[in-house]
Amino acid sequence: MLTHYLNYISLERGLSDNTRQAYDHDVRLFLDYLADEGLRPEKVNLDHLHRFAWQLHDMGIAPRSVARVLSGVRSFYHFLLVDGYIEADPTELLESPKIGKHLPEVLSAEEIAALEATMDLSLPEERRDHCIVELLYSCGLRVSELCALTLSDLYLEEGFIRVTGKGSKQRLVPIADTTIQELHRWFNDRADITPKPGEEDYVFLSHRRRSHLSRITVFHNIKVYASRAGITKNISPHTFRHSFATHLLEGGANLRAIQAMLGHESIATTEIYTHIDRQYLREQILTHFPRA
């Protein structure tokens, strides 16, 4: 049943490998709970689902993570209904925990410059990482999108890159001239690496492994540079994406345009940045307005 479900979300819904792995993990968590309770998935009712949600809460799992797990369970039962395993969907009335709006951490342009200034540009790995930070910030990429970026995705003469986001959906994102120059400098170093078979088309390669960079490597390196720069904020590669959107909005960019560049399916996801922008405006008023 689980195998059929995973094939369904991969082949028929076209979800990415990362999303498939997340759903696989969440549904297995649910199935383990059912096994402990001596229940079959087809026999589950709303009361069983509520008890499962309470158990997640009792385990100390954060509301946002509980909501994600329950989303995976809903997806699983939608498949069971569509495929004829069950006649009614027990998750229809299942509510997720209320999640307050979380304002993501954002770096100022000065903090990004300070982080980049800590990189030793005499080292090819750090020249590569300088290019990575430029690309994350100037194009608003997810780290998974950056790691999956290929040479055939680059349309540098036209000033765009093609990005494959969640659900394998593709979008075109403008790329700044300064970032294009960074890429060309990285290509000079990249030419010294002989990629492993199958890795030839990836933009960013590991000098040691000769294969494309992993998300973990990028995450670790960003933490190292932030520490060097004395940045105490809890940042990750995703912080540059938040900073990209926030700085665009502060500069007067249209929210729909930001939605398109970030690859958000719903404008509601992009609207979180309006809260950051209002906070910024309030700070500006309090700082500069005579009657603040």
N, C-alpha and C positions, 0 to 999 in steps of 0.2 A: 504493500500500500504506500509506504514512504518512498520507495524507489519510483513508483508510478507518479507520485506527486512531484518529486524532484525533476523527473523527465518532463512533466507537464509545464512547470514554471520555467524550465530552460528552453524547451522547444516551442511550446505554444504561446507562452507569454513573453518569451525573449528576454528574461531577466538576466542581469550580469552575473558573473561567477561570484562576485562578492555578496550580492543579494541572495543568491542561491545558497551560499555557505551560511549566511545569517539565518535564513529560513530553516535550513537543515538543522542547525544548532537548536533553534527555538522549538521546532516540532519534536525533536528528539527529547528535549527537556520535558515536554508535555507527555510524550509517550512513556517516558520513564516513570512519571508520576502515575499514569494510568496503570502501568504494570505493578507498581507498589500497592495500588488500590484494588488490583484484581479486576480492572475494567477493560472492555474493548472500546476502541474509538467510536464504533457504531452505536454503542449503548449510552453514550455520554449525554447528560442533560445540562441545563443551565446551572443547576445547583452544584454539579461536579466542577463546572468551569469556575464558579465563584470560589469554591474551596481551593482550586489550583491557584487562582490569583492571590488568595489570602496566604497560601503557602509561600509564594514568591515574595510577598511583602514580609512575612515572618523571617525569611532567609536574609533580610536586609537589602534586598534588591531595590534600587532606586525606582521611583514611579515612572520615569522616562523609559527605563529598561523593561519594566513590567509591561508598559504600553506596547513596546516593540515586540515582546514575546507574544502578547495576546493578538497582535496584528498578524504574526506568523501562524497562530492557531486558527484565526479567522480565515486566512488564505487556504490553510489545509482543509478546513471544513467546506469551504466553497468548492474546492476540487472534489471532495467526497460526494457533494450534492450533484455537481455537474456530471461526474462519472458514474452515478447511480449506486454508490455504496450506501447512501442514506436517502431517506425521503424528506427529511426536514433538517434545516440547519440550526443546531442548538446555540450557535454563537450570535444569532440574529439580535438578541436583546442583551448581549454581553457588552458592558460599558468598560472603557479603559479608565485608569486613574486620572484625575485632573492634574494637568501639568501647567505650572505657572510659566509665563514667558521668561525665557532665559536670554539675557543680553550677552552675546558672545564677546570674548576678549578681543580688543582691537589695538593694533600698534599705530602710533603716529608715524608720519613720514620720517621724522627725525630718528625715531627708534629703529625703523627699518634701515635707515642709512648707517646708524651706529652698529647694528648687527652685521651689515655687509662690510663695514670698516674693520671688523675683527678678523676677516678672512685673509689668509696669507696667499696673495695672488701669484707668488712664485711657485706654489704647489699646484699641479694639475687638478688634483681632487678638489681643492678649494676654489680654483677657477671654475670648475664644473658646478660646485655648490652655489657660487655667486650667480651663475646663470640660472640655476634652479630657483633661487629666491626671486630673481627678477621675473621669471616666468610665472611663478605662483602668484606674485603680487600684481603684475601688470595685466595678467589675463584672468585672474580669479579662478584658477584651476583647483579641483580637488586633487589630493595627492595621488589617488588611484589613476586619475586622468593623466597626470604628469608622467607617472611611471609607465603608462601604456602608450605614451605618445611615440609615434613613428616618424621616420624621415618622410614617408609618403603623405603624412598629415600636414606637412609644412608647405604653405604657399607664401613664401617670404616676399617674393617680388610683388604679389598682390596685397601683402600686408595682413594676411589672415592665417590662422591655424585651424585645422579641423579637430574637434575634440569629441571623443566618444564617452558619453556620460552614463548615468544610471539607466538601466534597461536597454543598454546598447544604443541609446538615442544619440544622434550626432548633431553638432551645432558648429557654426563658424564663429570664431572669436577674433576681433582685431588684435594685432600685436604691435607694440610700440617700436619705433625705429631703434631706440637704445637697446631694447631686448633682442632685436634682430642682430645687432652688432655683437651682443653677448653670445648669441648662438654661434655666429661665425667664428668667434674666438674659441669657443668650446669645440667646434668642428676641427680646428687645427690640432687640438689635443686628442680628440676622438680618433683621428687618423692614425695615431700611434698604437691603438688598441686593435687586436685581431679578435672580433667577436666570435663566440661559440656558434656552431651551426644553429640556425633558427633565431639568432639574436641580432642579426645584421641590420635590421630595419629600425631597431629601437633608438631613440634620440639619446637617452642618458644610460651610459654603461658604467659598470664597476671596473676600475683598472685591474683589480686583483682577480675577480671572478670572470671577467670578460662577458658578463651577461647583464641584462637590464636591471636597474636598481629596484630594490623592494621598498614598500612603504615604510617598513621598520627602519631601514637605513636612512631614508630621508628624515623621518621623525627624529631619530637619534642625533643626526648631524645638526638639525635646527636647534635642538635643545643645547648642544655644545656651544654653538655660536651665540645663542641668547645668554648663556651663562657667562661667556667671555665678555659680552657687551654690558653685563651687569643688569640685564632686564629681569625683573623679579616676577613679571606676569607669567601665568601658566599658559605658555603658548605651544602651538603645534603647527604643522604645515597648513592646517585649515585656517589658522589665524590670519594668514596673508589673504585668503579668500574673503574673510570677513572685512579685513582692512580695505581691500579693493572695492567692495560694494559700498562700504561706509564713506570712503573718500569720494567716490563717484557721486553719491547722493548729496554729500556736503557741497560738492562742486556744482550741483544743480542738474545732474543727469536725471532723465525720465525713469520712473520705477519700472515701466514695461521694458525699457531697453536693458536695464540691469537684470531683470528676470531672464531675458533672452540670452544675455552673455553668461549668466551663471548656470543656465540650463534648468531652472526651476520649472516644474510642471505647473504649479499653482502660484498665482501672484501672492497668495496668502503667506507662502514661505518667504518670499522676498520682503514682505511688509515688516518683518522684524527689524529691518534696517531703518525703517521710519522712526522706530522708538529710539534707536541710537542717535538718529539725526535730531530728534526733538531734544534729547538730553544735551547734545552738542550746542543746539541753539540756545537752550536755557543757560548753559555755562557762558556762552558768548554775551548774552544779555546781562547776566550777573557781573561779568567782568568789565564790560564796556559801556553799558547804558547808564547815563548820569543818575537816574532815579532807581537803580537796581536795589 
